[in-house]
Amino acid sequence: MDTLSEAVANGTATAATRTTKDIVKERFKEDETIEYIFEAYQIKGPEYSNRLLALVSSQSGGTFAIIAFSYLRTPLSSANELIINKVFAIDHNFQLRQDSKSSITTQQFDLSTAEDGPIKYYYYATESHHYEEFVAKVISFKSTMAQHDPETVLNFRWLNDYRQIGEVKQELKKRESEYIVYKDIIIYCATWNVNNKTCSDSNNPLRAWLACSEKPPDIYAIGLQELDTPTKAMLNSTQVQAIEKQWIDKMMDSVHPDVEYEILMSHRLVATMLTVIVRKQLRQHIIRCRPKSVARGIFNTLGNKGGVAISLQLNEGNICFVNSHLAAHMGYVEERNQDYNAIVEGIRFDDGRTISDHDHIFWVGDLNYRIQEPPGQQRPGPLSDAQTYELLLQYDQLRQEMRRGKCFEGYTEGEIKFRPTYKYDPGTDNYDSSEKQRAPAYCDRVLWKGTRIEQLAYNSIMEIRQSDHKPVYAVFQVKVKTRDEVKYKRVQEEVLKAVDKRENDNQPQINVEKTVIDFGTVRFNEPSTRDFNVYNNCPLPVDFSFKEKDIHAICEPWLHVDPRQDSLLIDSARSIRLKMNANVRTIAGLLRKIRASDNFDILILHVENGRDIFITVTGDYQPSCFGLSMETMCRTDRPLSEYSQDQIKQLMNDESPEYRVTMPREFFLLIDYLYRQGSKQVGAFPSYDSRLSLGAQFNSVRDWLDTWSDDPFPANAETAAQALLLLLDLPEHALLEPVVENLLECTNKSQAMDYISLLSPPKRNVFMHLCMFLRAGIESQFYDLHQVASTFGRILLRSTERAAWMDYHSRCIQFMRLFIDTDVEAMGNGNEGAGTGTGSGSGTRAGLQA
């Protein structure tokens, strides 16, 4: 995969190549911007899965999120190879937390939201710079979201298009019956042509119209037509908004008084407005809400006629409300049909849905279909008589056109048992008495389409008289699809497993005999091996290799893998051998690993075009003095052979200044033995480079030291000298750290002693006793001054950075001569609580007591 370099992060790409960011961008909509992409991975059991974390902003939602993608192969060539794995909304509950205590790696972090988490991700050390940039951007966006009032409902509905996609979504859809239940909600639909009257025309609330149901509605859909929109106001958006607000405030004052409501959305097309009001408790379950409008009227563009629609998703149910004002006048039936069809064809919401793509559709408005009675038809009675309603409706243009299939195909209208709602003399219940004397008509209607809808009421309100139309309302009980979360989780887990299995069956894969390789007891300077088998049971030949990790190697230095890569034919197997060797070159790194982890390593077995497999390498390291710091050894109260790996790990991580002894006993044992050898010490200390070549007797010396044995020393002076050098050289940090650089600059002993005094007591005491021991050997002519100064100087003043100095070696020798050269003025004792000399075993051992 192309590395997520600056080019990817910043989105630059040439015409000839596409970056990862270019490919990922294809998965998002035009108003959604990829702010950053970060490469990570996840560990699930023995498997290793790559992840791309896309930090995305939505212009329409005004919010941010992290979309986690999985992908099966690299390099990416198509957006179709990306599978959405997880969606994290960066809201008030979102958290990004780094965790440095993992047993696998320190490069890890958790993402969590109110719904999910914490979800753990890992990243390579080479990605540390990009990780810092990624975190900085996330924190910045989180801060932006935090500026909103905590009570504000942030718009993350755009994320619903990404929460479930592809095969998983299809499978869940097939099994809906296993987790979907239907919950009753009350929907109150209302429509009124207000005849350009201002809201202030009436000081009375509209409760007679909007609070007619016995049960408090869950959702209101209120459509108004012919809103008062003066010509001057049309040119002033502030005035238009003020007019809208007056009507919306009047609506909110008039809804059912027993429930607390809030505005979900209000959308307006010139003089036609649709307002959706919901219970506050219901708001959290509405996860998508989008408006759309289609202008009709003069030249089909002016918008004095047309339709306004609002689409929403409540739980798992999709609901659409439409408010329309169709062409007027008795003879314009075909124009009304055309308006209807134009609205149906023109309404396409931002997510691609049409009006028909909903479970429940409610259409309200001044549809303007008239009652076209035959000439000479005589009504049987007054317009308040039920028999008259039935006769009039026989000539209702809307019902006639619906029967002909010209409009509202598939829609239902409840039984009409109220007077025609148009046309009245404003302020009265009298029909049009003007010169035109327009015939009464049922212009104002409520229709519905969908399943599980029961109409509870359908009526007009005669006592509201300010318009030439009477307001109409209809109440419905709707069974809305709702997800049973417990059942859904069970089905989702089954679907994910099934899809995952299908993906695995279509990929090259191998079986590993065991994914945990346990070396048992591991000892310093004792190699051991373990073998395991890999099998190819799939119907294709498979290539595999062990993958390089953030250490730029397939394994840690103390491990060796053979073979590193190979091919497996169908139904074949291959044995893999692991060799473990905690030796002088690897012990410092192994102890550092043990301090931070419970495992020796994790190998990544990469299958070409398939999934990676994690193999954990573990065991129990038997602590030894070689590689441990002087401080750690001074915290022990018994031989190291009696400590477990976990116990020595605790001591290595102990940073307190409390010590049980002033110097390590193992150091004293070696010094004491060498001192007693007298002239046998001659030539005991080898050259600097030969200290790492261990002889056959070395392991017996290791055991003698690690058990505090009372038996005679099991080797000779040369082996003891080599052990002393390694005891000083193998710890991760040099004995004279952290003042090495200062000591290399010193030109006299007094100046050097000022820095030596800054060392921890164990380091300071070891150094001073060592110098006294070496000086005594030089005085007795057992050791060559220059060779000893050279060998010990480079060990005690070990520094990777300073070793590049041209005069580094000579400075090391110069420093050591300040303390061991017999020509230098006697330095005095200079140590704390460490005894007064090395003349005898009893005197030396006496200094061990804390």
N, C-alpha and C positions, 0 to 999 in steps of 0.2 A: 504494500500500500504506500502511496506517496506520503512522505512524512508531512505531518502538519506543521510546516514551517511558517515563516512570516508570510510567505505568499499565500498560504491557505488561510491563515488567521486574518489577513487583510483583504483576501478575496481577489488578489491579482492573478491573472492567467493570460497566457498568450492565445492567439487565435488557433494555434495548432494543438494545444493541449488544454484539458480541463482539469481544474484542481478538484480536490475532494469537496470543497465548499460549493463549487459549481454544480457538482452532481447532487449533493444534498439539497441544494436550493430547489431542485425540480420537485421535491416532495412537498413544497409549501405553496401557499397562495400568494398572489401578487402583493397584498398589503402586509405580508409577513416577512420580516427581515432576519437573516441569520447574522447575529452579532459576533459569534465566535464558535469555533469547533475545537473540541478537545478530545484527544485519543486516550482511551482508558481500557481496562479489561475487568472481568469479574471471574471469581473462582466459585464453582459449584461442585463440591465433592472433588473428584479427580480431574474435572474438566476445566479448561481455560477458554473463556469466551471474550472475543474482542468487542469493544463498544465504542461508538462515536457519540459524544455528548454535544448536541447542538443547542446553543443558547439563542433563543428566538424571541423577537418582539412582534406584537400585533398592533398595527395601526388602528384597526377598528375597535379592538378591545382595550387598547391603551395599557396592556399588561405584558409581562414577560414569563417565559417558561424554559425549562430544559427538557428537550426531547432526546431520549436515549435510543440509539439505533444499534442493532446487531447486524453483522454481515458475515457471510460464509467464506469469502475468499478475497484475496488481494492480488493485484490492485483493483480498486473499484472501477468498473467501466460503465455502469448503468445505475440509475436510481432504483430500478426494480430489485437490485441486490440488497437494498437496505430494508430491514424489518424493524418496525417500531417496537421497542422492548419495554419502555416505561415513559411516563409523562409526569413531570414535576412542575406544578404551578408555583411561581415565585410570589407567594402571597404572605400574609402575616405569620402563617404557621410554618413556612418553609425554613429549612435549616441546612447549612453545609458545615460539617464538622470534620476536622482532621484528627485521625487517631494514630498515634505513634507507638502503640503498645501491641501491635499485631505480632503473631508468631510467624508471619510470612514475610512481611516487608514493612518498612516505615513509610513507603510511598502509597498511602491509602487515604480515603475520605468517605464520609457517609452523606447521602442525600436523603432528606425526609420531608414529608408533608403531613397534614392532618390525616390524610387517608392512607398513606404508605410510609414505610420506613421504620428504622433507618435501612437504606439500601447501600451496601458497601461496594466501592469501586477502588481499583488500584491503577497506578500509572508507573511508567518506567522513569528511572532517575534521569535519563536523557531528556525527559519531558518536563523537568522541574521548572524551567523558565516559563514554558507555556502554561503550566499549572498555576503559577503565580499570577499570570495575566488573566487566566480563566477565573480564578477566585476573585481577583480585583473587580472584574466586570460583574460577577454575580453579586458581590457585596454592594456595588454601586446601584444595581437594579433593585436589589432588596431594599436599600435605603430609599429609593424613589417610591417604592410601594408603601414603605412605612410612613411616608408623609401623609398618606390618606388617613382619614378618621377610621379607627378600628371598627366602627359600626357600619362603614361604607361597604357595600357589596361590590367587590371588584369583578370586572367582566372577564371571566376566563371561559366563556362559552365556546370560543373559537377552538379550544383544546379538545372539545368532544369529537371533532373530526379526526383526531389522532389517537384517541385512547384505545380504540379497538379497530383494527383494519385487517384486510386480507383474509387468509384462511381461518384464522381464529374467530374473527367476527362472523364469517359465514357459518362455521360450525355452531357457534353459540346461537345464531339465528335459527338454525334447524332444531335446536333443542329448547327453544323458548318455553314450550309447554311444561318443561320440567322446573322452571324457576319463576315464571310469570304468574302473578295474581292480579285480580282486578279490584280496584278500590273506587268507591262511589265518590264523585264530586258533583257539586251543584254549579252549573254555569248559567249566568243571567245575561241574556242578550237583549239589547234595547236599541231602538232606532227612532229618530225624530228629525223631521225637516223643520228647522226653526224659522224659516221664512225671513232670513236676514234680520231677525230681531236680535237686539243685543241682550247679553245675559242680564244686564242691569234692569231690563224691562220688568223683571219680577223679583221682588225681594224675598219671595217664598222659596224654600228649597224644593228640589225635585223629588222629594221622598215618595210622593204619591206614585211616581213613575218607577223609581229605582229601588224601592223597598217593599215590593208587593209579595215576596215569597215568604212562606212560613219559616223555613230554614234559612239561616244566613248563607248567601252564596259564597262559593270559594273563588270564583272568577267572574268578573263583569267584563262584557264587551259592549261598549256604548258607541253607537254611530250617530253622528250629526251630519246634516246636509244643510246647504245654504246658510253657512255661518256668515255673520255680518262681517264683510270685508270691504270697507270703504276704499275707493281708488287711492286716496292718499296713503292709507295704511299699507296697501300692497307694495308701496315703494319704501316702506319703513319696517324692517324686520322686528324692531323693538315693539312697535305698535301691534304687529301681528301676534307676537309672542304674548303680549299683554292680553289680547282678546282670547287667545287659547287658555291662558292661565285663569281668566275669570270663569270660563266654562268648566275647566277641570276642578277648580276650587269648589264650584257649585256642585259638581258631581260628588266630590269627596264628602261634602256636607250632607249629601242626600242618600248615600248608600246605607245598607242595613246597619242599625245603630249598635247591634250586640257584638260586633266583631271589629278588630282593628285591621284596616286596609292600607295598602300603599299602591302608588302608580307603578305599574310594570313598564308600560310604554304608551306614548301617544304619538300618532303620526297623522300628518295633515297634507292634503292636496287641495290647494286654493281654499274652497269653501266646504270641503268634505273632510271630516276628521274621525278617526277611530282611536278610542282610548281603551286600554286594557288595565283593569284594576284587580289586584289579587289580595287574598289574605296575607298578612305578614308572615304567618307561620308556614304558608305554602311557598313563599318566595325562594327558599333555599332548595326546593325540589325542581325549580324551573331552570334547566341547564342550557337552554338556547332560546333566543328571542330575536327575530329579524323582521324589519318592515319592508314593504315594497308598494309602489303605486303605479297606476297607468292613467294617463290623462286622455280624456275624450272631450267632446263638446265641439266648439267652433274650430274647424280645420283639424279636428281630432288631436289638438295640441294645447288648447288654451287651458283646459283643466277645470272649466266650470262644471263639467260632467266627468265621470270616470270612477275609478275604484281605488280603495286603500286596503291593504291587507297586512296582517301581523301573523307571523308563524312562530310557534313556541313548542318546546318539548317539556312536558311535565312528566317526571319520572321516565317511563319508557314509551309514553304516548305522545304522538305528534298532533298538535291542534292548530287549526288555521281559522282566523276570523277575517271576514271580508265585509267592508262597508262600501256600498256603491250608490251613485246617483246617475240613473240612466236617462236617455233622451225623453223629453216631455211631449205632450199633446196626444190627442186621441189617435190620430192616424199614423203615428210614428212607431208602429209596432216593429217593423223590420229594423229600424234604427236602434231600437232598444235591444233587439236580439244581437245586432252587430256590436253594440257596446258590451254586452255580456261576454260574447265570444272574444272580443279584443282584450278584456280584462283577464279572462281565463288563460289566453295565450301569452299575454304580456307579463303576467305576474310570475317571475322566476327569482326566488330568493338567492342571497349570496352563496348559500351552500348548494345551489343547484336544484333545490326542491321547487316543484310547481304546487299549485293549489291542490291538485289531486293526490299529491304525494303525502297525504296526511291521514291519520286514522279518523279524525273527527273534524268536520268543516261546518262552520256556522256563517251563513251569509245574511246580512241585514242591509237595510237601506230603503231609500225612496226609489223603488224600481220603476215607478211611473206607468206600470201597466194599468189600463183603464177597464171600465165595465162598458162594453159596447152592446147595448140592448137593441134588438130589432125594432125598426120603426113601428110605432103603434102599440108596443108592448105595455101592458098595464100591470103595475105592481099590485100584488094581492093585499098589501097592508102597509102600515107605517114602517120607516126604516129602522125601527127598534125591534122589529118582530123577527124571530128566528127563521120563520118560513120565508120571509123576504130575503134574508141573507142567502139562503140556499138558492133561491131563484136568481138573485143577482150574480152569484158566483158561477152560475151556468154560462154567463156571458163574460166572465173574467178573462181578459186577454192573456194573463200569465198562465193560467191553467190550460187555456187552449193551446198556447205555444209550447208548453211543456209536453202536452199530449202529442203534439206534432213532432217532438224531438228537436225543436228549434233553440231551446234554451234550458238551462238548469236540469240537464239530463242526469237522472240518478238522485236528485234532491227530493226531499220530503217537506211538506208543510203541514202543520197541525190544523185541526178543525177550527174554522173561523166562526166565532159566536159573538162578534162585536160589529158595530156599525162601520161603514166605510170611513176611512180616516182622512179623506180629502173630498171636497174642498170646503172649508168652513170660513164664515166671516170671523176674522180675528176678534177675540174677546167674547165669543158666543159659542153655542152649540148648534148654530143654524148653518145650513149649507149655503153655498154661494148665492147671494142675492144681487150680485152685480149684473150688469148688462149681459155679460157672457153666460152667467148661470151655468157654470161647468157642472157636468153630471157627477154625482158622488162616485168615488172609486177607492179600491183598496190599493193605494199606491205604496203604502209602507208595510213591508213584509219581513218575516224572519223564516228562513229555510235552513235545512240541515242535511248533511250527507255523512254517512259512515255507519259504524256498527256500535252496538251497546249504548244507544242513545234513546232516552225516554223523555218525551215532553211532558212536563208537569203543569204548565200554564201557558196561555197565549191570549193576550188581551190588549186593548187600547185604554188610554186614560182620558176620559172625557173632561175631567175638571181642570185640566191644563189647557188654557185657551189663548195663549198669546200668539200662536201661529195659525196659519190656515190648514195645518196638518195636526192630527192628534198623535201624540207619542204612542209607540207600541213596544211591548216587551214580551219575551218568552223565557220560560224557565225550564232547564233541562237537568235531568240526572244522567250522568255519563259514567260508565265504568271504564276507568283509565288503566292501561297496562302499567303495572308496578312490579318492580323487581324484588323478590324475596331474597335478601342479601345472603342468608345462610345457604339456601338452595343454590343460589347463583355461584357462590364461591366453590361449592362442591362440583357443580357442572363445569365451571371454568377450569378448575384444576384437572379434571378429566380430559377436557378438550385440549388444554396445553400439553398434557402428556401425550395424547394421541397425535397431535400435530408434530410435536417434537420427535416422536417415534418415526413418523412418516419422513420427516426431514433426515433423520439419521439413517433410515433404510435406503435413502436415495444418495447417500454420501459414502465415499470410501471411508472405511473405518477398520480399526483393529481392536482386538481384545487383549488386555494386559493381564497376565497371571495374577499380579498383585500390584496395587497402587501405593502401598506403604512398604518400603524396604527398611527393615530393622537390622542394624549391625550388632545389636546386643551391646556388650561392654566394649568400649573403645578406649585404648590406652595409648599414651604418648610413645611414639617410635615403634609401634607394632602395627604393620599393615594388616588389613583383613579384606576379604572379598565376599560379595553376595551375587548370586545369579537369579535371573527371572526370565520368563518367556513371554514373547508377544506372538499373537496368532492372527492370521487373516482368514476370517470366516465369511467375508462378503464375496460376491460373485465377480470381483474385479481385482487385478493385481494392485498392490498398494505400495507406495513409496513413503518411507518415514525417516525422520531425522530428529535429533534433539536440538531444540531451538535455543539460540542465544538469548540471554536475558539482559537486564540492566547492568550486569557486571561485564558485559561484552564477552561472555563465555557461556558454554552450555551448562557448566556446573561450577561450584566453588573449588578453590585450589586444592583442598584436601580430598577431592573426589576425582576419579578418572572413569570415563564411560567408554566401553568398547562393545560393539561398534558405535560410532557416532551417528551413522546413517546406513540404511540398507533398503532393499526391496523385498517384498513378500509376494510370492505367487499365490494363486487361489489355494486355500486349504493348506497353507504352509505355516511354519513356525520358525522363530529365531530366538536364540538365547542371548541375553544382554548381561554383561558382567560389569559390576560396579566395584571399584577398589577404593577403600578408605585408608588414608594415611595421614595421621596427625603427627607431622615431623617438625624438624627445626624451622623449615620454611613456611609451614602452614599453621603452626599452633597459635600464633597471635591472632590470626583471622578467625580460627575456629572458636577461640575463647570469646572474641568479640561477638561472634554469632550466637554463642550460648547465652551471653549476657542479655541479648535482645529477643531470643527466639527459643522455642522448644524443639525445633528441628535442625538437622544439619544442613539441609538444602531441600529445594523443590525443583525437580526436573520437569521440563516441558517437552513431552513427546509429541512432535508435530506430524500430523498425517496430511500428506499432500491433498489439497482440495477437500479436506475433511476437518473434523474437530480436533483441537489439541487436548491432550490428556495430561493431567498433573500427576507426578509420582513423588511422593513425600519420602525423603531419606531421613531416618531417625536412628536413635540409639542412646546409650547411656555412657557419657564420657566419664572415665575414672580419673578424678582430679590428680594432678601431679604438680610438683613445685615448679617445673619448667614451663615458663610462659606466664606465670602469675606475677603480679606486681608485689613489691616489698610490703606495701600497705595491706594487701589481701592476706599475705602469709602471716603478718603480724596480728591479724584478727583471729587466727586459728587457736584452738585450745587442745588440739589432739592431732595425731598424724593425718596427713592429707588422704591417705589410703582409707581412712574411716569416714570420709565425707562423700556424699552423693553429689550428682550433678546439680540438682536443685539447691542443695545447701551451699555449694561453692558459688553458685550463681548469685545467691543472696549476699554472700560476702564480697563478691566482685562489684556488686551494685551498691554496696554500703559506702557512703561518702562521709561518714561521721569521723571526727578526729580521735575517736577512742580506739586504743590498741591494747592487746593483751600482753605483748612483749615489746621490747625496744628494738629488736632486730629479729629477722627470721631464724629459727633454729637450724633450718637446712643450710643457711649461709655459714653459721657457726660450725656446724659439723664438718663442712669442707675446709674452712680456714684452720680449724683445730687439727684435722688430719694432716693437711699439708705442712703445717708448722712443725708437727711432731716428726716429719720425715727427714728433717735436717738436710744433709747434703744430697739426699735422694731427690730433692726438688730441682737440682741442677737441670736446666733445659726442659723443665716440666711444661712451661707455657709455650704453646706453639705460636706460629705466625697468625695474624688476624684471619687470613682466608682459610686456614686449615681447621678452624674451630668447629665447622659444620660437618666434618666427616667423622661420624660416630663409629667407634670400634665395637667389637663383639661383646665386650664387657659392660657397655654403657647401660643396658637395661637393668643389670643387677645393681649398678650404682643408683639408678632411678628408684628402684624398689627399696634400697637401703635408706635413701633420704626420705622417701614418702612414708616409710613406716617408723622412722626414728629408731632404727634398729640398734640394739646393743652388740650385735655381732661385729667381728672385725670388718674393716672396710674391704669390699669384695674385689677391688682392682688395685692399680698402681697409681703413683703420683701423677703421671701424665693424664690418666683418665679423670682423676679428681680435679686437676687443673682445667681440663676441658669442660667438666661439669660446672665449675665455678664461672667460667666465661659464659656458658649458655644461661646459667641462672641470672646473670646480669644482662645478657644480650637479648633474650627471647621475649621479655615483656613488651607490650605494644608501645609503651613510651620509655624513652631512655631514663636511666637512673637519675640523671641531673636535670631532667625536665622539671619545671618550665623555665629554667634559667640558663639553658645551654648557650643561647646567643650572647647573653651577658658575660658568661664565663669565658667564652672564646675571645672576648675583647679585653679581658683582664691582663695586666702586665706584672702584678705582684700578688703575693699570697694574701696580704691583708685585704686588698680589694676583693679577691675571690671569696674570702671567708664571709664577707658581708652578704654575698649572694647565696653561699652554701647555707647560711643560717635561715634562709627563707624556705628551704626544702622541708617536706614533712619529716617528723622525727625518724621514721623507719629509713627513709632514703638518706638522711643526713648521717645517721649512725652507721649505716652500712658503708657509706663512702669513707668516713673517717677511719673505721676499723680496717677497711680494705687498704687504705693508704699506709696505715701503720704496719700492716702485714707485709705489703710489698716493700716498704722501706727497710724493714728488718731483713728481708731476703736479699735485697740489693747490698745492704751493709755486710751481709755474710757472703756476698759474692755468689749467691745461688742463681740470681737472675741478672740478665743484661739490662741495664737502665734504659737504653734507647728502645730495645724491643718491647719491654714491658710498658713503657710510656706510650709507644705507638699502638700496641694492641689494646690496652685498657682505655687509652684516650679516645679511640674511635668507637669503642663500645659505650663508655659512660657519656660521651658527648655526641651520641648518634643523632644525626639530623639530615633528613633527605634534602631540605632546602640548602643548608650550609655546606653540604658535601660538594657542591658545585664551585665553591670558592677555590681559587688557585692555591691558596696557602692553608686550606682547611686542615690537612694532615699535619703540617708543621705547627699550627696553633694548638691542635689536640696534644701533641707531644710537649709543647711549651707549658700548657696548663698542668699536665700531669707532673712535670718536673718540679713545679712549685711545691708539690706535696710529697714526692717520693725521692727527690734527689738529695743525697746525703750532704751535698755542698750547700744546700739551702739552710738557712738558720732554723734551728729546731722549732717546730710549729706548735708544740704543746699538745695537750690532750684534745681540746676542741670539740668534744661530743657530750651529749646529755645522757647520763644514766646508762652508759654502755660498758662500764668496767674501765679498768685502767691499763690494760695491756693484753697481749696475746701470748704471754710467755708460757702458760700451761693450760691444759685442758680444763682443770677445775676453775682457773681464773676466767677463762673464756666463757664457760658454761654458766658461771655465776651471773654474768651480765644478761642472761635470758630472762631473769625474773622481772616482771613489770613493776 
